[in-house]
């Protein structure tokens, strides 16, 4: 697809007294829909001119994708001792103060002691976790466990002779 055929979708937030929270608009030949918002959605510019979308509540989607192209990365190394790292983390069940539904996850302050690079901070000072970044540690931990299981199997087979 040539660049002239690319369709760009943008979200527009307008704050103005008297503006309906549900409005259709047409600006610069771009049509869209201004959805009702009660400040539970925020788009902000963060470090290194990176923008972030903050949603207080659930995000529903069929798939989430993150850029993972090697061309975007430097200093690529294998994760070592993933199992020992994972063993230092403790999963928790909890209720958010704003919701009575039982949730599961980690406490950012606890993770910060083990994997500080996976903890961020929003503009209000609230700590955040990059949950997607736990996946490589889990995968490498499974591989480490598989090696241990294979060693145990070998020892048991020798004992059975």
N, C-alpha and C positions, 0 to 999 in steps of 0.2 A: 504494500500500500504506500503510495507516495505521500510525502508530508502534506500535500494540499488536500488529501482525502482523510486525514486524521481528524477524528472527532474528539474534542476535549470537553470533558464534563467538569463543571466547577460547582462548588457549593457557595451560596451567597447568604451572608447573615447581615441583616439590616436592623439597626436599632433606631427607631424614630417614634416619637409620641404620636399616637393616633393611627399607626399602621396596624392593620389587622395581622394577627399572628398566622393566618392562612391566607396567602395572597398569590396570585399569578403575576408574573412580571415579564417584561420584554425590554431588555437593556442591550444595546449594541447588537441587535439581531440575534440575541441569545435568549431562548425561552427557558424558563425554569419554574420551580415551585418553591415558595418560601414555606417551610414546614413550621409547625408550632414548636417553640423551644422555650424551656423554662430555665435556661442557663445550665442545663445538664450536659450540654454539648459545647465544647470549646476548641477552637483551632488557634494554636499559638506558635510563634517562632521560637525555637530553642537554640541550643548550642550549635555553632558552625552553620548557621542559617538553615538548620533542619526544622521543619514544621512538625507539629504533633497534633493529632486529633484526640481529644480527651472526651470520653463518654462516661457519664455516671449512670450506670445501669448495664443492660445486656447489649451486646452486639450480635446480631444474627446474620450469618452468611453461610453459603454452601461450602466455601473454601477460603482459606487465607494463604496468601503467598508472600514470601519475602525474597528480595533479590539475594541471590547466593552465587552469582557468577564469579569465577576465579579472577576474572579481569578487574573486579572491584576490590580485591583483597591483597594484602601484603603481609609479610611475616607469618605465613601459614605454617603451623606446626601441629603434630598430633597431640591429642589430650592424653596426658599420663595420669595414672593413679585415679582414674575416674571413680572407681568403686569406693576408695577411701574417702574421696570428696563427698560422694553421695551419702555415705554412711554418717557424715557429720551433720546432715540436714534432717529436720524432723517435720513431717507433714502434720498439718493441724486441721481440725474441724472447728468452725466458728460461725458466728452470725455477724454480719456487718451491722453497725449501729443503725444504719438507715434501712435495714431489711431484716425480716425475721426468718428468711429462708436459710437453711443450713448450707454453708459453703465449705470448700476445701482448698487448701493451698499452704503457703508458707508465711512466716512473719518476716518482713523485709529486714528488720534489725538483726534477726538470727542469721539470715542468708548473708548479710553484710559481713559477718564475722568469718565466713567460709569463702564466699565468692563475691567480694566487694564490687567487682566490675559488672555484675548482673543487677546491681541496685542503682536506680536513678532517683532523681528528686524533681517533682514538678514545681511550678512557679510559686505554689503555696507552701512548699517545704515538705509535702507529703512524700514518703518514700514509695517507690514503684519497683516492681520486678519485671524482668524480661523472661517470662515463662517459656517462650520458644527456645531460649538458649539452654534450658535444662535438657532438651532432647539429646544433643550430642553426648552429654554426660551419661544419660540413661543408656544409650546405645553402646557406648564404650564399656560401661559397667556390665552389661549383659555379655559382651564379648569376653571380658575378664572372668566372669563367672563360668562361661562356657569352657575356657581353658582350665579352670580349677576342676570342673566336673570331669573333663577328659582325663586329667591327671589322677583323679580319684578312681575312675573306671579302670585305668591302666593298673593301678595298685591292686584293686580288687580282683582283676583278671589274673594277675600274678599270684595272688594269695589263693585263688581257686585251683591252681594247678597242683 
